[in-house]
Structure formats: C-alpha cells, structure tokens
Amino acid sequence: MKFGIALGRLHPRLHEEMVLLADDLGFESVWLPEHLVLPVDMAGSPFAAAEHPPIPADAPVVDCFGYLSYLAGRTTQIRLGTHVYLLGLRHPFVAARAVQTLDLVSQGRAEIGIGAGWLENEWRVTGLDPRTRGRRLDEALAVCKRLWSDDVIEHHGEFFDFEPVMFEPKPVQRPHPPILVGGESEAALRRAARDGDGWIGLAHDAESCAVPIGRLRELRAEYDRRTDDFEMVCLGRVNGRSDVERFAEAGITRLLVTPWDRSSEALDGVRRLADQIL
C-alpha cells in the first residue's frame, strides 16, 4: 500500500509546508486539485446527491503544474500528482508540455490524474460545449500520449487538427508519466480501464470502494488488459493498521489520506498518522 496526502482539504497557505513534511516523513505522494476558472454561478457536484458545489467561486486556485514544478525543486523523493487535471479544457500541446515539464524538473516523479470534470459552467465560460467533454478528453489524451512518445506526430480529429510536429524532450518516465483517470460514472470507469494506468476515485471506505473496483476489473478483462499492474486509488480515512488492511483487501493500491478536520490540525495529524502506518 502506498500513501499519499490529498491537499484539497487543506488551506493553500499550508500546502508547501505540508509537502515538505510529507516528503521528510516518507509519504509516497501528494495530490493537488485544480480548476482553470470558477464561475460565480456554479451548480452541481462530483458527490452523488450533494445539493451544492463543494467549493466556493472565490476559492484560491493556482496553476497546478507550475506549483508542482516549484515543489519538485523543494523536495527529493515524494511523487507529485494532480487530482484531477481537466485535460479536456486545454489544447493537447499545452497539456503535454505542462506534464513533460513537471516530469523533467522532478526527475520522473510526476503522477497525472485527469478527469472530464463535473463543473459544466467551467466549460461554458471557456467557450466549450460541456456535452462534448468526454470525447474531447479522450482525443486530447490520445494526442498527448503520442506527443510524449512518437518522434513525429500528425493528427486530424474531431477537436484537434494539425500537420506533422515534433515534441522534445520526451518525459523522463517512458512512455509517459502514469495516467490515472478520475471519476465514478460508467463512462469514467470505462475510460480508466481502456486508456489509463490506473483509476483515482473520490472518498470511500473499505466497503464502498469495492463497487468501482469490481467494475474496473470487469472492464479491464473486457479490454483484455491486466489488472495486477493497474493502480486503484481513492481517498479514505485511516485510524490505524486495521483500516489499511481492509482497504488493501478491497483492492486499493494507493490510499490518499487527510488526517485532519481543520487546517490548523493538519501538520500534527500527518505526523501522528506517519507514526501509525509508515
């Protein structure tokens, strides 16, 4: 079991201190959420049956790859991930360059969580049709994978069209940094099973995560792909080794933890958890 720190429930003023502490304590990874822009009029939620968006429109947001690249220079071992990056909102040239840069400056410590996104207004204010976000994400990801691996790339698709180009240097990790697909809808699980190196879900306990994991295993078999090297990742509460064992038995390979209720308690909470499980 690998253990990562999810930064989304932590005040941004503590992000750097938390990442440095997690690196020193031996946590495997840290995960930064992202949005391109937050419209004032927001609706919807990634959480089933939730009535309100989980973040306010004035939530502080930074460019995730710029900030993670800065953190790469401040750390030595910890892996640096996005949970999740809205790849479909960007041109694949922009997205591929951001991922490549993080992987280069971190010397191969990039983990790329991607998703189609739940906030439809975010698509509309950028001039894109949210009804196309799944197809646009699929095409953007396919283009990025070729940019990261092929010598010469030409593409003529539904959303992106370009003559032969070259894209150098390639990322440190070959053929590219791990791609973890976020989301819990049937479409998201199918995308993860078909195109991802793993799946990254929302918050679960050891019982509830069994449902998406079971479906992912079915889909991997449908696509004739192995499951033993496929990452299963979710957020979860851990109070001791017994909780870790239950998540592992359910099939989770990396657990993202937030052992605090208030940001003021976060650093001490992470220290206590490290004593318990690392």
DRENKE-397415 format. One record per residue (C-alpha): residue in one letter; x negated, y negated, z negated. Coordinates in nm, 3 decimals. Each point is the difference from the previous one (the first is absolute). Example, Ala and Ser with C-alpha at 12.3 -4.5 7.8 and 13.67 -1.06 7.14 Angstrom:
<atoms>
   resn         X         Y         Z
      A    -1.230     0.450    -0.780
      S    -0.137    -0.344     0.066
</atoms>
This chain:
<atoms>
   resn         X         Y         Z
      M     0.000     0.000     0.000
      K    -0.124    -0.345     0.094
      F     0.114    -0.308    -0.193
      G     0.056    -0.343     0.147
      I     0.113    -0.330    -0.148
      A     0.302    -0.167     0.164
      L    -0.048    -0.376    -0.017
      G     0.352    -0.104     0.102
      R     0.131    -0.017    -0.359
      L    -0.296    -0.207    -0.119
      H    -0.029    -0.380     0.004
      P    -0.238    -0.097     0.284
      R    -0.226    -0.198    -0.236
      L    -0.102     0.336    -0.152
      H    -0.052     0.193     0.323
      E    -0.375    -0.051     0.024
      E    -0.064     0.076    -0.367
      M     0.215     0.313     0.025
      V    -0.180     0.126     0.310
      L    -0.342    -0.052    -0.159
      L     0.116     0.182    -0.315
      A     0.152     0.288     0.199
      D    -0.322     0.037     0.198
      D    -0.204     0.007    -0.322
      L     0.233     0.252    -0.169
      G    -0.007     0.241     0.294
      F     0.345    -0.036     0.153
      E     0.001     0.124     0.357
      S     0.185    -0.286     0.170
      V     0.197    -0.325    -0.027
      W     0.301    -0.090     0.214
      L     0.110    -0.348     0.103
      P     0.351    -0.076     0.134
      E     0.055    -0.249     0.279
      H     0.249    -0.209     0.193
      L    -0.069    -0.233     0.287
      V     0.260    -0.253    -0.113
      L     0.293    -0.003    -0.243
      P     0.317    -0.170     0.129
      V     0.201    -0.203    -0.250
      D     0.312     0.197     0.095
      M    -0.096     0.358    -0.084
      A     0.222     0.304    -0.020
      G    -0.051     0.372    -0.041
      S    -0.244     0.210    -0.198
      P    -0.223     0.303     0.050
      F     0.168     0.157    -0.302
      A     0.322     0.190     0.053
      A     0.312    -0.166    -0.144
      A    -0.194    -0.312    -0.110
      E     0.206    -0.317     0.036
      H    -0.282    -0.254     0.021
      P    -0.342    -0.020     0.166
      P    -0.276     0.107    -0.241
      I    -0.201    -0.319     0.053
      P     0.092    -0.372     0.014
      A    -0.063    -0.210     0.309
      D    -0.262    -0.206    -0.186
      A    -0.209     0.304    -0.100
      P    -0.372    -0.073     0.055
      V    -0.133     0.198     0.298
      V    -0.349     0.016     0.150
      D    -0.134     0.157     0.317
      C    -0.054     0.357    -0.116
      F    -0.299     0.083     0.219
      G    -0.173    -0.328    -0.071
      Y     0.038     0.052    -0.374
      L    -0.091     0.369     0.007
      S    -0.311    -0.086     0.204
      Y    -0.098    -0.246    -0.272
      L     0.058     0.268    -0.265
      A    -0.213     0.241     0.202
      G    -0.296    -0.228    -0.065
      R     0.073    -0.005    -0.373
      T     0.034     0.378    -0.047
      T    -0.209     0.308     0.062
      Q     0.212     0.316     0.009
      I     0.372    -0.063    -0.015
      R     0.204     0.044     0.315
      L     0.206    -0.294     0.121
      G     0.351     0.057     0.131
      T     0.312    -0.175     0.127
      H     0.341     0.100    -0.135
      V     0.126    -0.072     0.255
      Y    -0.121    -0.207     0.296
      L     0.270    -0.103     0.249
      L    -0.196     0.103     0.306
      G     0.290    -0.048     0.240
      L     0.016    -0.374    -0.071
      R    -0.348    -0.046     0.148
      H    -0.150     0.045     0.341
      P    -0.212     0.317    -0.016
      F    -0.312    -0.200     0.089
      V     0.047    -0.204    -0.319
      A     0.086     0.299    -0.218
      A    -0.277     0.222     0.134
      R    -0.260    -0.273    -0.054
      A     0.114    -0.057    -0.360
      V    -0.021     0.372    -0.082
      Q    -0.334     0.037     0.177
      T    -0.148    -0.294    -0.192
      L     0.109     0.132    -0.340
      D    -0.142     0.343     0.078
      L    -0.331    -0.149     0.113
      V    -0.053    -0.238    -0.292
      S     0.107     0.266    -0.254
      Q    -0.225     0.260     0.164
      G     0.288     0.237     0.065
      R     0.229    -0.058    -0.299
      A     0.314    -0.114     0.184
      E     0.337     0.174    -0.049
      I     0.278    -0.126     0.225
      G     0.356     0.033    -0.121
      I     0.245    -0.119     0.268
      G     0.376    -0.031     0.028
      A     0.278    -0.137     0.217
      G     0.119    -0.228    -0.280
      W     0.330    -0.044    -0.181
      L     0.031    -0.380     0.029
      E     0.184    -0.055     0.329
      N    -0.008    -0.381    -0.037
      E    -0.380     0.013     0.009
      W     0.022     0.139     0.352
      R     0.256    -0.255     0.113
      V    -0.197    -0.305    -0.116
      T    -0.305     0.124     0.192
      G     0.210     0.024     0.315
      L     0.023     0.380     0.009
      D     0.306     0.223     0.007
      P     0.016     0.208    -0.322
      R     0.196     0.267     0.187
      T    -0.318     0.081     0.194
      R    -0.232     0.016    -0.300
      G    -0.038     0.378    -0.001
      R    -0.084     0.023     0.370
      R    -0.227    -0.302    -0.021
      L    -0.187     0.150    -0.295
      D    -0.044     0.332     0.181
      E    -0.142    -0.169     0.309
      A    -0.225    -0.236    -0.197
      L    -0.143     0.290    -0.199
      A    -0.066     0.203     0.314
      V    -0.187    -0.294     0.153
      C    -0.201    -0.060    -0.319
      K    -0.112     0.362    -0.013
      R    -0.135    -0.027     0.354
      L    -0.172    -0.332    -0.075
      W    -0.174     0.162    -0.297
      S    -0.116     0.306     0.193
      D    -0.009    -0.043     0.381
      D    -0.274    -0.176     0.196
      V     0.240    -0.170     0.242
      I     0.371    -0.054    -0.062
      E     0.278    -0.093     0.240
      H     0.366    -0.003    -0.100
      H     0.335    -0.064     0.165
      G     0.286     0.050    -0.244
      E     0.334    -0.134    -0.114
      F    -0.144    -0.270    -0.227
      F    -0.368    -0.032     0.092
      D    -0.160    -0.016     0.343
      F    -0.365    -0.062     0.076
      E    -0.275     0.078     0.251
      P    -0.314     0.196    -0.101
      V    -0.173    -0.136    -0.309
      M    -0.283     0.106    -0.229
      F     0.010    -0.018    -0.378
      E    -0.324     0.011    -0.199
      P    -0.133     0.091    -0.244
      K     0.206     0.300    -0.098
      P     0.098     0.052    -0.365
      V    -0.238     0.186    -0.229
      Q     0.256     0.275    -0.062
      R     0.061     0.211     0.307
      P     0.215     0.017     0.194
      H     0.148    -0.275    -0.219
      P     0.079    -0.075    -0.367
      P     0.274     0.219    -0.149
      I     0.349    -0.107     0.109
      L     0.266     0.053    -0.265
      V     0.355    -0.065     0.118
      G     0.237    -0.152    -0.253
      G     0.375     0.036    -0.030
      E     0.256     0.257    -0.105
      S     0.253    -0.005     0.283
      E     0.014     0.290     0.242
      A    -0.166    -0.217     0.266
      A    -0.284    -0.098    -0.236
      L    -0.061     0.358    -0.114
      R    -0.001     0.118     0.360
      R    -0.248    -0.275     0.093
      A    -0.225     0.100    -0.291
      A     0.008     0.367     0.095
      R    -0.059    -0.070     0.369
      D    -0.248    -0.289    -0.001
      G    -0.143    -0.034    -0.350
      D    -0.283     0.145    -0.204
      G     0.238    -0.018    -0.295
      W     0.315    -0.145    -0.147
      I     0.025    -0.278    -0.259
      G     0.332    -0.027    -0.180
      L     0.175    -0.213    -0.258
      A     0.025     0.067    -0.373
      H     0.086     0.360    -0.095
      D    -0.009     0.243    -0.284
      A    -0.126     0.356     0.042
      E     0.349     0.123     0.085
      S     0.118    -0.267     0.244
      C    -0.316     0.008     0.213
      A     0.074     0.363     0.088
      V     0.270    -0.109     0.247
      P    -0.218    -0.206     0.240
      I    -0.293     0.239    -0.046
      G     0.218     0.294     0.100
      R     0.124    -0.181     0.308
      L    -0.355    -0.105     0.096
      R    -0.114     0.360    -0.016
      E     0.286     0.101     0.230
      L    -0.087    -0.276     0.244
      R    -0.371     0.078     0.001
      A     0.087     0.359     0.089
      E     0.235    -0.125     0.274
      Y    -0.288    -0.200     0.150
      D    -0.237     0.295    -0.047
      R    -0.222    -0.198    -0.237
      R    -0.175     0.110    -0.314
      T     0.123    -0.117    -0.338
      D    -0.300     0.091    -0.215
      D    -0.197    -0.305     0.120
      F     0.302    -0.233     0.001
      E     0.009    -0.257    -0.283
      M     0.314    -0.019    -0.212
      V     0.002    -0.330    -0.191
      C     0.255    -0.174    -0.221
      L     0.024    -0.232    -0.297
      G     0.065     0.168    -0.332
      R    -0.006    -0.051    -0.375
      V    -0.258     0.204    -0.190
      N    -0.022     0.036    -0.376
      G    -0.248     0.284    -0.010
      R    -0.144     0.306     0.166
      S     0.329     0.190     0.000
      D     0.157    -0.265     0.225
      V    -0.293     0.025     0.238
      E     0.036     0.377     0.017
      R     0.369    -0.027     0.086
      F    -0.069    -0.243     0.285
      A    -0.275     0.228     0.129
      E     0.231     0.301    -0.010
      A     0.255    -0.198     0.202
      G    -0.262    -0.057     0.271
      I    -0.120    -0.355    -0.070
      T    -0.370    -0.039     0.085
      R    -0.045    -0.366    -0.097
      L     0.197    -0.177    -0.269
      L     0.030    -0.379    -0.011
      V     0.040    -0.120    -0.357
      T     0.101    -0.322    -0.176
      P    -0.047     0.067    -0.374
      W     0.145    -0.331    -0.114
      D     0.332    -0.179    -0.034
      R    -0.140    -0.354    -0.006
      S    -0.303    -0.133     0.185
      S    -0.151    -0.108    -0.333
      E    -0.008     0.368    -0.102
      A    -0.141     0.135     0.326
      L    -0.374     0.006    -0.065
      D     0.033     0.171    -0.337
      G     0.256     0.241     0.148
      V    -0.239     0.106     0.273
      R    -0.280     0.052    -0.253
      R     0.224     0.223    -0.213
      L     0.113     0.202     0.300
      A    -0.357     0.049     0.115
      D    -0.084     0.148    -0.341
      Q     0.291     0.242     0.037
      I    -0.033     0.125     0.355
      L    -0.337    -0.082     0.155
</atoms>
